[in-house]
């Protein structure tokens, strides 16, 4: 029944929280996306102010995704 807190284990091993590692990787990924050419689909997706709202309209979201898929195929 001995319990060791995760925080104590991380201090002893020098490990970081998984959430912090994931956050750092996401930020690196975002930095990569923001540096690529504006004509690339991934870059254009970051500029969709309405994207989150569109996800609630599944039919419209699927139509837009299909448009992007079509652009990548060309």
CHARMM internal coordinates of N, CA and C (Angstrom, degrees):
IC EDIT
DIST 1 N 1 CA 1.4460
DIST 1 CA 1 C 1.5306
ANGL 1 N 1 CA 1 C 112.05
DIST 1 C 2 N 1.3258
ANGL 1 CA 1 C 2 N 116.39
DIHE 1 N 1 CA 1 C 2 N 10.34
DIST 2 N 2 CA 1.4584
ANGL 1 C 2 N 2 CA 118.12
DIHE 1 CA 1 C 2 N 2 CA 175.76
DIST 2 CA 2 C 1.5203
ANGL 2 N 2 CA 2 C 108.97
DIHE 1 C 2 N 2 CA 2 C -69.34
DIST 2 C 3 N 1.3053
ANGL 2 CA 2 C 3 N 115.07
DIHE 2 N 2 CA 2 C 3 N 136.08
DIST 3 N 3 CA 1.4576
ANGL 2 C 3 N 3 CA 120.07
DIHE 2 CA 2 C 3 N 3 CA 179.73
DIST 3 CA 3 C 1.5211
ANGL 3 N 3 CA 3 C 109.04
DIHE 2 C 3 N 3 CA 3 C -121.95
DIST 3 C 4 N 1.3279
ANGL 3 CA 3 C 4 N 114.90
DIHE 3 N 3 CA 3 C 4 N 135.04
DIST 4 N 4 CA 1.4595
ANGL 3 C 4 N 4 CA 120.99
DIHE 3 CA 3 C 4 N 4 CA 176.49
DIST 4 CA 4 C 1.5185
ANGL 4 N 4 CA 4 C 106.93
DIHE 3 C 4 N 4 CA 4 C -119.93
DIST 4 C 5 N 1.2932
ANGL 4 CA 4 C 5 N 115.25
DIHE 4 N 4 CA 4 C 5 N 127.47
DIST 5 N 5 CA 1.4616
ANGL 4 C 5 N 5 CA 119.75
DIHE 4 CA 4 C 5 N 5 CA -178.07
DIST 5 CA 5 C 1.5276
ANGL 5 N 5 CA 5 C 110.59
DIHE 4 C 5 N 5 CA 5 C -70.90
DIST 5 C 6 N 1.3213
ANGL 5 CA 5 C 6 N 115.46
DIHE 5 N 5 CA 5 C 6 N 146.25
DIST 6 N 6 CA 1.4635
ANGL 5 C 6 N 6 CA 120.90
DIHE 5 CA 5 C 6 N 6 CA 177.98
DIST 6 CA 6 C 1.5209
ANGL 6 N 6 CA 6 C 111.09
DIHE 5 C 6 N 6 CA 6 C -56.54
DIST 6 C 7 N 1.3154
ANGL 6 CA 6 C 7 N 115.72
DIHE 6 N 6 CA 6 C 7 N -39.34
DIST 7 N 7 CA 1.4647
ANGL 6 C 7 N 7 CA 120.96
DIHE 6 CA 6 C 7 N 7 CA 179.85
DIST 7 CA 7 C 1.5275
ANGL 7 N 7 CA 7 C 110.90
DIHE 6 C 7 N 7 CA 7 C -58.80
DIST 7 C 8 N 1.3295
ANGL 7 CA 7 C 8 N 116.63
DIHE 7 N 7 CA 7 C 8 N -41.86
DIST 8 N 8 CA 1.4699
ANGL 7 C 8 N 8 CA 120.76
DIHE 7 CA 7 C 8 N 8 CA 179.07
DIST 8 CA 8 C 1.5275
ANGL 8 N 8 CA 8 C 111.47
DIHE 7 C 8 N 8 CA 8 C -66.02
DIST 8 C 9 N 1.3095
ANGL 8 CA 8 C 9 N 116.56
DIHE 8 N 8 CA 8 C 9 N -39.94
DIST 9 N 9 CA 1.4661
ANGL 8 C 9 N 9 CA 120.54
DIHE 8 CA 8 C 9 N 9 CA 178.59
DIST 9 CA 9 C 1.5222
ANGL 9 N 9 CA 9 C 109.98
DIHE 8 C 9 N 9 CA 9 C -64.50
DIST 9 C 10 N 1.3413
ANGL 9 CA 9 C 10 N 116.87
DIHE 9 N 9 CA 9 C 10 N -43.45
DIST 10 N 10 CA 1.4627
ANGL 9 C 10 N 10 CA 120.01
DIHE 9 CA 9 C 10 N 10 CA 179.49
DIST 10 CA 10 C 1.5197
ANGL 10 N 10 CA 10 C 111.58
DIHE 9 C 10 N 10 CA 10 C -62.34
DIST 10 C 11 N 1.3163
ANGL 10 CA 10 C 11 N 117.34
DIHE 10 N 10 CA 10 C 11 N -38.68
DIST 11 N 11 CA 1.4649
ANGL 10 C 11 N 11 CA 120.32
DIHE 10 CA 10 C 11 N 11 CA 178.39
DIST 11 CA 11 C 1.5260
ANGL 11 N 11 CA 11 C 110.83
DIHE 10 C 11 N 11 CA 11 C -63.76
DIST 11 C 12 N 1.3211
ANGL 11 CA 11 C 12 N 117.10
DIHE 11 N 11 CA 11 C 12 N -43.04
DIST 12 N 12 CA 1.4689
ANGL 11 C 12 N 12 CA 121.40
DIHE 11 CA 11 C 12 N 12 CA -178.07
DIST 12 CA 12 C 1.5239
ANGL 12 N 12 CA 12 C 112.06
DIHE 11 C 12 N 12 CA 12 C -69.99
DIST 12 C 13 N 1.3161
ANGL 12 CA 12 C 13 N 117.02
DIHE 12 N 12 CA 12 C 13 N -35.09
DIST 13 N 13 CA 1.4697
ANGL 12 C 13 N 13 CA 120.43
DIHE 12 CA 12 C 13 N 13 CA -176.12
DIST 13 CA 13 C 1.5169
ANGL 13 N 13 CA 13 C 113.08
DIHE 12 C 13 N 13 CA 13 C -96.01
DIST 13 C 14 N 1.3194
ANGL 13 CA 13 C 14 N 117.10
DIHE 13 N 13 CA 13 C 14 N -12.03
DIST 14 N 14 CA 1.4582
ANGL 13 C 14 N 14 CA 120.20
DIHE 13 CA 13 C 14 N 14 CA -177.57
DIST 14 CA 14 C 1.5216
ANGL 14 N 14 CA 14 C 112.38
DIHE 13 C 14 N 14 CA 14 C 75.51
DIST 14 C 15 N 1.3246
ANGL 14 CA 14 C 15 N 116.45
DIHE 14 N 14 CA 14 C 15 N 18.35
DIST 15 N 15 CA 1.4665
ANGL 14 C 15 N 15 CA 121.37
DIHE 14 CA 14 C 15 N 15 CA -179.42
DIST 15 CA 15 C 1.5184
ANGL 15 N 15 CA 15 C 110.49
DIHE 14 C 15 N 15 CA 15 C -81.85
DIST 15 C 16 N 1.3353
ANGL 15 CA 15 C 16 N 114.51
DIHE 15 N 15 CA 15 C 16 N 161.62
DIST 16 N 16 CA 1.4592
ANGL 15 C 16 N 16 CA 120.63
DIHE 15 CA 15 C 16 N 16 CA 177.35
DIST 16 CA 16 C 1.5175
ANGL 16 N 16 CA 16 C 108.84
DIHE 15 C 16 N 16 CA 16 C -111.58
DIST 16 C 17 N 1.3324
ANGL 16 CA 16 C 17 N 115.38
DIHE 16 N 16 CA 16 C 17 N 161.82
DIST 17 N 17 CA 1.4580
ANGL 16 C 17 N 17 CA 120.46
DIHE 16 CA 16 C 17 N 17 CA 176.20
DIST 17 CA 17 C 1.5263
ANGL 17 N 17 CA 17 C 109.04
DIHE 16 C 17 N 17 CA 17 C -64.67
DIST 17 C 18 N 1.3248
ANGL 17 CA 17 C 18 N 116.32
DIHE 17 N 17 CA 17 C 18 N 140.16
DIST 18 N 18 CA 1.4552
ANGL 17 C 18 N 18 CA 121.08
DIHE 17 CA 17 C 18 N 18 CA 178.80
DIST 18 CA 18 C 1.5279
ANGL 18 N 18 CA 18 C 110.32
DIHE 17 C 18 N 18 CA 18 C -59.69
DIST 18 C 19 N 1.3046
ANGL 18 CA 18 C 19 N 117.10
DIHE 18 N 18 CA 18 C 19 N -38.96
DIST 19 N 19 CA 1.4743
ANGL 18 C 19 N 19 CA 120.64
DIHE 18 CA 18 C 19 N 19 CA 179.54
DIST 19 CA 19 C 1.5244
ANGL 19 N 19 CA 19 C 110.92
DIHE 18 C 19 N 19 CA 19 C -60.23
DIST 19 C 20 N 1.3267
ANGL 19 CA 19 C 20 N 117.41
DIHE 19 N 19 CA 19 C 20 N -38.45
DIST 20 N 20 CA 1.4660
ANGL 19 C 20 N 20 CA 121.02
DIHE 19 CA 19 C 20 N 20 CA 178.76
DIST 20 CA 20 C 1.5272
ANGL 20 N 20 CA 20 C 111.40
DIHE 19 C 20 N 20 CA 20 C -67.73
DIST 20 C 21 N 1.3260
ANGL 20 CA 20 C 21 N 116.55
DIHE 20 N 20 CA 20 C 21 N -39.10
DIST 21 N 21 CA 1.4651
ANGL 20 C 21 N 21 CA 121.00
DIHE 20 CA 20 C 21 N 21 CA 178.83
DIST 21 CA 21 C 1.5144
ANGL 21 N 21 CA 21 C 110.09
DIHE 20 C 21 N 21 CA 21 C -64.59
DIST 21 C 22 N 1.3245
ANGL 21 CA 21 C 22 N 116.93
DIHE 21 N 21 CA 21 C 22 N -45.32
DIST 22 N 22 CA 1.4638
ANGL 21 C 22 N 22 CA 121.40
DIHE 21 CA 21 C 22 N 22 CA 179.84
DIST 22 CA 22 C 1.5232
ANGL 22 N 22 CA 22 C 110.57
DIHE 21 C 22 N 22 CA 22 C -63.28
DIST 22 C 23 N 1.3225
ANGL 22 CA 22 C 23 N 116.50
DIHE 22 N 22 CA 22 C 23 N -43.18
DIST 23 N 23 CA 1.4681
ANGL 22 C 23 N 23 CA 120.89
DIHE 22 CA 22 C 23 N 23 CA 179.75
DIST 23 CA 23 C 1.5319
ANGL 23 N 23 CA 23 C 110.39
DIHE 22 C 23 N 23 CA 23 C -60.35
DIST 23 C 24 N 1.3265
ANGL 23 CA 23 C 24 N 116.46
DIHE 23 N 23 CA 23 C 24 N -43.64
DIST 24 N 24 CA 1.4606
ANGL 23 C 24 N 24 CA 120.71
DIHE 23 CA 23 C 24 N 24 CA 179.77
DIST 24 CA 24 C 1.5327
ANGL 24 N 24 CA 24 C 110.73
DIHE 23 C 24 N 24 CA 24 C -62.94
DIST 24 C 25 N 1.3164
ANGL 24 CA 24 C 25 N 117.49
DIHE 24 N 24 CA 24 C 25 N -42.66
DIST 25 N 25 CA 1.4689
ANGL 24 C 25 N 25 CA 120.66
DIHE 24 CA 24 C 25 N 25 CA 179.82
DIST 25 CA 25 C 1.5229
ANGL 25 N 25 CA 25 C 110.94
DIHE 24 C 25 N 25 CA 25 C -65.76
DIST 25 C 26 N 1.3172
ANGL 25 CA 25 C 26 N 116.72
DIHE 25 N 25 CA 25 C 26 N -39.65
DIST 26 N 26 CA 1.4674
ANGL 25 C 26 N 26 CA 119.76
DIHE 25 CA 25 C 26 N 26 CA 177.99
DIST 26 CA 26 C 1.5175
ANGL 26 N 26 CA 26 C 111.07
DIHE 25 C 26 N 26 CA 26 C -63.20
DIST 26 C 27 N 1.3278
ANGL 26 CA 26 C 27 N 116.15
DIHE 26 N 26 CA 26 C 27 N -40.34
DIST 27 N 27 CA 1.4637
ANGL 26 C 27 N 27 CA 119.75
DIHE 26 CA 26 C 27 N 27 CA 179.33
DIST 27 CA 27 C 1.5266
ANGL 27 N 27 CA 27 C 110.93
DIHE 26 C 27 N 27 CA 27 C -66.76
DIST 27 C 28 N 1.3440
ANGL 27 CA 27 C 28 N 117.08
DIHE 27 N 27 CA 27 C 28 N -38.69
DIST 28 N 28 CA 1.4635
ANGL 27 C 28 N 28 CA 119.88
DIHE 27 CA 27 C 28 N 28 CA 176.67
DIST 28 CA 28 C 1.5203
ANGL 28 N 28 CA 28 C 110.28
DIHE 27 C 28 N 28 CA 28 C -63.68
DIST 28 C 29 N 1.3398
ANGL 28 CA 28 C 29 N 115.72
DIHE 28 N 28 CA 28 C 29 N -42.82
DIST 29 N 29 CA 1.4633
ANGL 28 C 29 N 29 CA 120.68
DIHE 28 CA 28 C 29 N 29 CA 178.60
DIST 29 CA 29 C 1.5239
ANGL 29 N 29 CA 29 C 109.98
DIHE 28 C 29 N 29 CA 29 C -61.17
DIST 29 C 30 N 1.3338
ANGL 29 CA 29 C 30 N 116.74
DIHE 29 N 29 CA 29 C 30 N -45.00
DIST 30 N 30 CA 1.4538
ANGL 29 C 30 N 30 CA 120.44
DIHE 29 CA 29 C 30 N 30 CA 179.43
DIST 30 CA 30 C 1.5248
ANGL 30 N 30 CA 30 C 110.84
DIHE 29 C 30 N 30 CA 30 C -61.41
DIST 30 C 31 N 1.3170
ANGL 30 CA 30 C 31 N 116.97
DIHE 30 N 30 CA 30 C 31 N -40.82
DIST 31 N 31 CA 1.4583
ANGL 30 C 31 N 31 CA 120.51
DIHE 30 CA 30 C 31 N 31 CA 177.06
DIST 31 CA 31 C 1.5187
ANGL 31 N 31 CA 31 C 111.25
DIHE 30 C 31 N 31 CA 31 C -59.66
DIST 31 C 32 N 1.3256
ANGL 31 CA 31 C 32 N 116.34
DIHE 31 N 31 CA 31 C 32 N -42.18
DIST 32 N 32 CA 1.4632
ANGL 31 C 32 N 32 CA 120.62
DIHE 31 CA 31 C 32 N 32 CA 177.54
DIST 32 CA 32 C 1.5288
ANGL 32 N 32 CA 32 C 110.55
DIHE 31 C 32 N 32 CA 32 C -61.08
DIST 32 C 33 N 1.3123
ANGL 32 CA 32 C 33 N 116.32
DIHE 32 N 32 CA 32 C 33 N -47.03
DIST 33 N 33 CA 1.4631
ANGL 32 C 33 N 33 CA 121.36
DIHE 32 CA 32 C 33 N 33 CA -178.53
DIST 33 CA 33 C 1.5272
ANGL 33 N 33 CA 33 C 110.56
DIHE 32 C 33 N 33 CA 33 C -62.03
DIST 33 C 34 N 1.3229
ANGL 33 CA 33 C 34 N 117.24
DIHE 33 N 33 CA 33 C 34 N -41.97
DIST 34 N 34 CA 1.4687
ANGL 33 C 34 N 34 CA 120.44
DIHE 33 CA 33 C 34 N 34 CA -177.54
DIST 34 CA 34 C 1.5260
ANGL 34 N 34 CA 34 C 112.47
DIHE 33 C 34 N 34 CA 34 C -70.59
DIST 34 C 35 N 1.3362
ANGL 34 CA 34 C 35 N 117.25
DIHE 34 N 34 CA 34 C 35 N -18.50
DIST 35 N 35 CA 1.4644
ANGL 34 C 35 N 35 CA 119.97
DIHE 34 CA 34 C 35 N 35 CA 179.00
DIST 35 CA 35 C 1.5285
ANGL 35 N 35 CA 35 C 113.44
DIHE 34 C 35 N 35 CA 35 C -90.17
DIST 35 C 36 N 1.3234
ANGL 35 CA 35 C 36 N 118.32
DIHE 35 N 35 CA 35 C 36 N -16.98
DIST 36 N 36 CA 1.4567
ANGL 35 C 36 N 36 CA 119.34
DIHE 35 CA 35 C 36 N 36 CA -176.90
DIST 36 CA 36 C 1.5268
ANGL 36 N 36 CA 36 C 110.96
DIHE 35 C 36 N 36 CA 36 C -76.27
DIST 36 C 37 N 1.3031
ANGL 36 CA 36 C 37 N 115.46
DIHE 36 N 36 CA 36 C 37 N 165.53
DIST 37 N 37 CA 1.4600
ANGL 36 C 37 N 37 CA 122.88
DIHE 36 CA 36 C 37 N 37 CA -176.97
DIST 37 CA 37 C 1.5249
ANGL 37 N 37 CA 37 C 111.21
DIHE 36 C 37 N 37 CA 37 C -58.09
DIST 37 C 38 N 1.3343
ANGL 37 CA 37 C 38 N 116.63
DIHE 37 N 37 CA 37 C 38 N 140.15
DIST 38 N 38 CA 1.4705
ANGL 37 C 38 N 38 CA 122.03
DIHE 37 CA 37 C 38 N 38 CA -178.60
DIST 38 CA 38 C 1.5209
ANGL 38 N 38 CA 38 C 113.52
DIHE 37 C 38 N 38 CA 38 C -62.71
DIST 38 C 39 N 1.3202
ANGL 38 CA 38 C 39 N 117.90
DIHE 38 N 38 CA 38 C 39 N -18.08
DIST 39 N 39 CA 1.4655
ANGL 38 C 39 N 39 CA 119.97
DIHE 38 CA 38 C 39 N 39 CA -179.62
DIST 39 CA 39 C 1.5334
ANGL 39 N 39 CA 39 C 112.25
DIHE 38 C 39 N 39 CA 39 C -79.93
DIST 39 C 40 N 1.3220
ANGL 39 CA 39 C 40 N 117.97
DIHE 39 N 39 CA 39 C 40 N -12.46
DIST 40 N 40 CA 1.4635
ANGL 39 C 40 N 40 CA 121.32
DIHE 39 CA 39 C 40 N 40 CA -179.27
DIST 40 CA 40 C 1.5287
ANGL 40 N 40 CA 40 C 110.23
DIHE 39 C 40 N 40 CA 40 C -75.95
DIST 40 C 41 N 1.3189
ANGL 40 CA 40 C 41 N 115.66
DIHE 40 N 40 CA 40 C 41 N 141.47
DIST 41 N 41 CA 1.4592
ANGL 40 C 41 N 41 CA 121.95
DIHE 40 CA 40 C 41 N 41 CA -176.13
DIST 41 CA 41 C 1.5251
ANGL 41 N 41 CA 41 C 112.16
DIHE 40 C 41 N 41 CA 41 C -58.06
DIST 41 C 42 N 1.3251
ANGL 41 CA 41 C 42 N 117.17
DIHE 41 N 41 CA 41 C 42 N -43.27
DIST 42 N 42 CA 1.4712
ANGL 41 C 42 N 42 CA 120.16
DIHE 41 CA 41 C 42 N 42 CA -179.18
DIST 42 CA 42 C 1.5217
ANGL 42 N 42 CA 42 C 110.92
DIHE 41 C 42 N 42 CA 42 C -60.29
DIST 42 C 43 N 1.3100
ANGL 42 CA 42 C 43 N 116.68
DIHE 42 N 42 CA 42 C 43 N -39.12
DIST 43 N 43 CA 1.4746
ANGL 42 C 43 N 43 CA 121.09
DIHE 42 CA 42 C 43 N 43 CA 179.21
DIST 43 CA 43 C 1.5184
ANGL 43 N 43 CA 43 C 110.37
DIHE 42 C 43 N 43 CA 43 C -68.58
DIST 43 C 44 N 1.3191
ANGL 43 CA 43 C 44 N 116.36
DIHE 43 N 43 CA 43 C 44 N -42.04
DIST 44 N 44 CA 1.4603
ANGL 43 C 44 N 44 CA 120.33
DIHE 43 CA 43 C 44 N 44 CA 179.77
DIST 44 CA 44 C 1.5173
ANGL 44 N 44 CA 44 C 110.83
DIHE 43 C 44 N 44 CA 44 C -63.10
DIST 44 C 45 N 1.3120
ANGL 44 CA 44 C 45 N 117.39
DIHE 44 N 44 CA 44 C 45 N -34.87
DIST 45 N 45 CA 1.4640
ANGL 44 C 45 N 45 CA 120.97
DIHE 44 CA 44 C 45 N 45 CA -179.05
DIST 45 CA 45 C 1.5231
ANGL 45 N 45 CA 45 C 111.43
DIHE 44 C 45 N 45 CA 45 C -64.06
DIST 45 C 46 N 1.3191
ANGL 45 CA 45 C 46 N 118.09
DIHE 45 N 45 CA 45 C 46 N -31.16
DIST 46 N 46 CA 1.4685
ANGL 45 C 46 N 46 CA 120.35
DIHE 45 CA 45 C 46 N 46 CA 179.11
DIST 46 CA 46 C 1.5162
ANGL 46 N 46 CA 46 C 111.66
DIHE 45 C 46 N 46 CA 46 C -71.49
DIST 46 C 47 N 1.3203
ANGL 46 CA 46 C 47 N 116.25
DIHE 46 N 46 CA 46 C 47 N -16.39
DIST 47 N 47 CA 1.4582
ANGL 46 C 47 N 47 CA 120.15
DIHE 46 CA 46 C 47 N 47 CA -178.09
DIST 47 CA 47 C 1.5176
ANGL 47 N 47 CA 47 C 112.83
DIHE 46 C 47 N 47 CA 47 C -95.20
DIST 47 C 48 N 1.3154
ANGL 47 CA 47 C 48 N 118.42
DIHE 47 N 47 CA 47 C 48 N 2.30
DIST 48 N 48 CA 1.4635
ANGL 47 C 48 N 48 CA 122.47
DIHE 47 CA 47 C 48 N 48 CA 179.83
DIST 48 CA 48 C 1.5163
ANGL 48 N 48 CA 48 C 109.80
DIHE 47 C 48 N 48 CA 48 C -79.43
DIST 48 C 49 N 1.2964
ANGL 48 CA 48 C 49 N 116.73
DIHE 48 N 48 CA 48 C 49 N 95.98
DIST 49 N 49 CA 1.4642
ANGL 48 C 49 N 49 CA 120.00
DIHE 48 CA 48 C 49 N 49 CA 178.54
DIST 49 CA 49 C 1.5240
ANGL 49 N 49 CA 49 C 111.13
DIHE 48 C 49 N 49 CA 49 C -66.10
DIST 49 C 50 N 1.2757
ANGL 49 CA 49 C 50 N 115.13
DIHE 49 N 49 CA 49 C 50 N -28.63
DIST 50 N 50 CA 1.4683
ANGL 49 C 50 N 50 CA 120.37
DIHE 49 CA 49 C 50 N 50 CA -176.29
DIST 50 CA 50 C 1.5248
ANGL 50 N 50 CA 50 C 112.87
DIHE 49 C 50 N 50 CA 50 C -92.24
DIST 50 C 51 N 1.3196
ANGL 50 CA 50 C 51 N 118.11
DIHE 50 N 50 CA 50 C 51 N 1.41
DIST 51 N 51 CA 1.4683
ANGL 50 C 51 N 51 CA 120.84
DIHE 50 CA 50 C 51 N 51 CA -172.55
DIST 51 CA 51 C 1.5259
ANGL 51 N 51 CA 51 C 112.25
DIHE 50 C 51 N 51 CA 51 C -58.30
DIST 51 C 52 N 1.3149
ANGL 51 CA 51 C 52 N 117.56
DIHE 51 N 51 CA 51 C 52 N -46.14
DIST 52 N 52 CA 1.4693
ANGL 51 C 52 N 52 CA 119.63
DIHE 51 CA 51 C 52 N 52 CA -178.13
DIST 52 CA 52 C 1.5254
ANGL 52 N 52 CA 52 C 111.24
DIHE 51 C 52 N 52 CA 52 C -61.95
DIST 52 C 53 N 1.3035
ANGL 52 CA 52 C 53 N 117.02
DIHE 52 N 52 CA 52 C 53 N -40.00
DIST 53 N 53 CA 1.4662
ANGL 52 C 53 N 53 CA 120.82
DIHE 52 CA 52 C 53 N 53 CA 178.80
DIST 53 CA 53 C 1.5288
ANGL 53 N 53 CA 53 C 110.10
DIHE 52 C 53 N 53 CA 53 C -65.72
DIST 53 C 54 N 1.3363
ANGL 53 CA 53 C 54 N 116.00
DIHE 53 N 53 CA 53 C 54 N -40.30
DIST 54 N 54 CA 1.4668
ANGL 53 C 54 N 54 CA 120.16
DIHE 53 CA 53 C 54 N 54 CA -179.10
DIST 54 CA 54 C 1.5226
ANGL 54 N 54 CA 54 C 112.93
DIHE 53 C 54 N 54 CA 54 C -63.68
DIST 54 C 55 N 1.3205
ANGL 54 CA 54 C 55 N 117.55
DIHE 54 N 54 CA 54 C 55 N -28.81
DIST 55 N 55 CA 1.4633
ANGL 54 C 55 N 55 CA 119.12
DIHE 54 CA 54 C 55 N 55 CA -177.98
DIST 55 CA 55 C 1.5174
ANGL 55 N 55 CA 55 C 111.97
DIHE 54 C 55 N 55 CA 55 C -62.32
DIST 55 C 56 N 1.3190
ANGL 55 CA 55 C 56 N 117.25
DIHE 55 N 55 CA 55 C 56 N -23.04
DIST 56 N 56 CA 1.4659
ANGL 55 C 56 N 56 CA 120.37
DIHE 55 CA 55 C 56 N 56 CA 179.30
DIST 56 CA 56 C 1.5283
ANGL 56 N 56 CA 56 C 112.34
DIHE 55 C 56 N 56 CA 56 C -78.42
DIST 56 C 57 N 1.3247
ANGL 56 CA 56 C 57 N 116.26
DIHE 56 N 56 CA 56 C 57 N -18.83
DIST 57 N 57 CA 1.4684
ANGL 56 C 57 N 57 CA 121.51
DIHE 56 CA 56 C 57 N 57 CA 174.97
DIST 57 CA 57 C 1.5297
ANGL 57 N 57 CA 57 C 106.20
DIHE 56 C 57 N 57 CA 57 C -102.08
DIST 57 C 58 N 1.3350
ANGL 57 CA 57 C 58 N 115.92
DIHE 57 N 57 CA 57 C 58 N 90.32
DIST 58 N 58 CA 1.4636
ANGL 57 C 58 N 58 CA 120.11
DIHE 57 CA 57 C 58 N 58 CA -171.54
DIST 58 CA 58 C 1.5254
ANGL 58 N 58 CA 58 C 113.16
DIHE 57 C 58 N 58 CA 58 C -59.10
DIST 58 C 59 N 1.3131
ANGL 58 CA 58 C 59 N 117.23
DIHE 58 N 58 CA 58 C 59 N -40.02
DIST 59 N 59 CA 1.4640
ANGL 58 C 59 N 59 CA 119.93
DIHE 58 CA 58 C 59 N 59 CA -178.82
DIST 59 CA 59 C 1.5306
ANGL 59 N 59 CA 59 C 110.65
DIHE 58 C 59 N 59 CA 59 C -62.64
DIST 59 C 60 N 1.3269
ANGL 59 CA 59 C 60 N 116.67
DIHE 59 N 59 CA 59 C 60 N -45.91
DIST 60 N 60 CA 1.4638
ANGL 59 C 60 N 60 CA 121.05
DIHE 59 CA 59 C 60 N 60 CA 179.43
DIST 60 CA 60 C 1.5246
ANGL 60 N 60 CA 60 C 110.44
DIHE 59 C 60 N 60 CA 60 C -66.08
DIST 60 C 61 N 1.3214
ANGL 60 CA 60 C 61 N 116.31
DIHE 60 N 60 CA 60 C 61 N -41.73
DIST 61 N 61 CA 1.4643
ANGL 60 C 61 N 61 CA 120.29
DIHE 60 CA 60 C 61 N 61 CA 179.10
DIST 61 CA 61 C 1.5315
ANGL 61 N 61 CA 61 C 110.45
DIHE 60 C 61 N 61 CA 61 C -60.01
DIST 61 C 62 N 1.3223
ANGL 61 CA 61 C 62 N 117.13
DIHE 61 N 61 CA 61 C 62 N -46.01
DIST 62 N 62 CA 1.4677
ANGL 61 C 62 N 62 CA 120.63
DIHE 61 CA 61 C 62 N 62 CA 179.54
DIST 62 CA 62 C 1.5270
ANGL 62 N 62 CA 62 C 111.22
DIHE 61 C 62 N 62 CA 62 C -62.95
DIST 62 C 63 N 1.3203
ANGL 62 CA 62 C 63 N 116.87
DIHE 62 N 62 CA 62 C 63 N -38.01
DIST 63 N 63 CA 1.4703
ANGL 62 C 63 N 63 CA 120.43
DIHE 62 CA 62 C 63 N 63 CA 178.25
DIST 63 CA 63 C 1.5238
ANGL 63 N 63 CA 63 C 110.23
DIHE 62 C 63 N 63 CA 63 C -62.28
DIST 63 C 64 N 1.3193
ANGL 63 CA 63 C 64 N 116.68
DIHE 63 N 63 CA 63 C 64 N -44.87
DIST 64 N 64 CA 1.4641
ANGL 63 C 64 N 64 CA 120.89
DIHE 63 CA 63 C 64 N 64 CA -179.29
DIST 64 CA 64 C 1.5271
ANGL 64 N 64 CA 64 C 111.65
DIHE 63 C 64 N 64 CA 64 C -67.19
DIST 64 C 65 N 1.3245
ANGL 64 CA 64 C 65 N 116.19
DIHE 64 N 64 CA 64 C 65 N -40.01
DIST 65 N 65 CA 1.4655
ANGL 64 C 65 N 65 CA 119.57
DIHE 64 CA 64 C 65 N 65 CA 177.91
DIST 65 CA 65 C 1.5209
ANGL 65 N 65 CA 65 C 109.86
DIHE 64 C 65 N 65 CA 65 C -63.24
DIST 65 C 66 N 1.3290
ANGL 65 CA 65 C 66 N 116.54
DIHE 65 N 65 CA 65 C 66 N -41.08
DIST 66 N 66 CA 1.4692
ANGL 65 C 66 N 66 CA 120.33
DIHE 65 CA 65 C 66 N 66 CA 177.94
DIST 66 CA 66 C 1.5274
ANGL 66 N 66 CA 66 C 110.28
DIHE 65 C 66 N 66 CA 66 C -61.53
DIST 66 C 67 N 1.3331
ANGL 66 CA 66 C 67 N 117.34
DIHE 66 N 66 CA 66 C 67 N -38.69
DIST 67 N 67 CA 1.4684
ANGL 66 C 67 N 67 CA 120.87
DIHE 66 CA 66 C 67 N 67 CA 176.96
DIST 67 CA 67 C 1.5153
ANGL 67 N 67 CA 67 C 110.62
DIHE 66 C 67 N 67 CA 67 C -60.46
DIST 67 C 68 N 1.3135
ANGL 67 CA 67 C 68 N 117.10
DIHE 67 N 67 CA 67 C 68 N -44.87
DIST 68 N 68 CA 1.4699
ANGL 67 C 68 N 68 CA 121.36
DIHE 67 CA 67 C 68 N 68 CA -179.99
DIST 68 CA 68 C 1.5180
ANGL 68 N 68 CA 68 C 110.54
DIHE 67 C 68 N 68 CA 68 C -65.30
DIST 68 C 69 N 1.3143
ANGL 68 CA 68 C 69 N 117.12
DIHE 68 N 68 CA 68 C 69 N -41.25
DIST 69 N 69 CA 1.4598
ANGL 68 C 69 N 69 CA 120.98
DIHE 68 CA 68 C 69 N 69 CA 179.34
DIST 69 CA 69 C 1.5238
ANGL 69 N 69 CA 69 C 110.28
DIHE 68 C 69 N 69 CA 69 C -62.05
DIST 69 C 70 N 1.3127
ANGL 69 CA 69 C 70 N 115.45
DIHE 69 N 69 CA 69 C 70 N -38.79
DIST 70 N 70 CA 1.4662
ANGL 69 C 70 N 70 CA 120.77
DIHE 69 CA 69 C 70 N 70 CA 178.28
DIST 70 CA 70 C 1.5328
ANGL 70 N 70 CA 70 C 110.32
DIHE 69 C 70 N 70 CA 70 C -63.57
DIST 70 C 71 N 1.3208
ANGL 70 CA 70 C 71 N 117.67
DIHE 70 N 70 CA 70 C 71 N -39.92
DIST 71 N 71 CA 1.4560
ANGL 70 C 71 N 71 CA 121.69
DIHE 70 CA 70 C 71 N 71 CA -179.95
DIST 71 CA 71 C 1.5193
ANGL 71 N 71 CA 71 C 111.33
DIHE 70 C 71 N 71 CA 71 C -65.54
DIST 71 C 72 N 1.3428
ANGL 71 CA 71 C 72 N 116.48
DIHE 71 N 71 CA 71 C 72 N -39.43
DIST 72 N 72 CA 1.4611
ANGL 71 C 72 N 72 CA 120.32
DIHE 71 CA 71 C 72 N 72 CA -179.79
DIST 72 CA 72 C 1.5242
ANGL 72 N 72 CA 72 C 111.56
DIHE 71 C 72 N 72 CA 72 C -67.83
DIST 72 C 73 N 1.3340
ANGL 72 CA 72 C 73 N 117.21
DIHE 72 N 72 CA 72 C 73 N -31.51
DIST 73 N 73 CA 1.4556
ANGL 72 C 73 N 73 CA 120.95
DIHE 72 CA 72 C 73 N 73 CA -178.09
DIST 73 CA 73 C 1.5299
ANGL 73 N 73 CA 73 C 111.66
DIHE 72 C 73 N 73 CA 73 C -71.58
DIST 73 C 74 N 1.3284
ANGL 73 CA 73 C 74 N 116.43
DIHE 73 N 73 CA 73 C 74 N -23.83
DIST 74 N 74 CA 1.4697
ANGL 73 C 74 N 74 CA 120.84
DIHE 73 CA 73 C 74 N 74 CA -176.27
DIST 74 CA 74 C 1.4464
ANGL 74 N 74 CA 74 C 111.93
DIHE 73 C 74 N 74 CA 74 C -81.39
END
COOR INIT
IC SEED 1 N 1 CA 1 C
IC BUILD
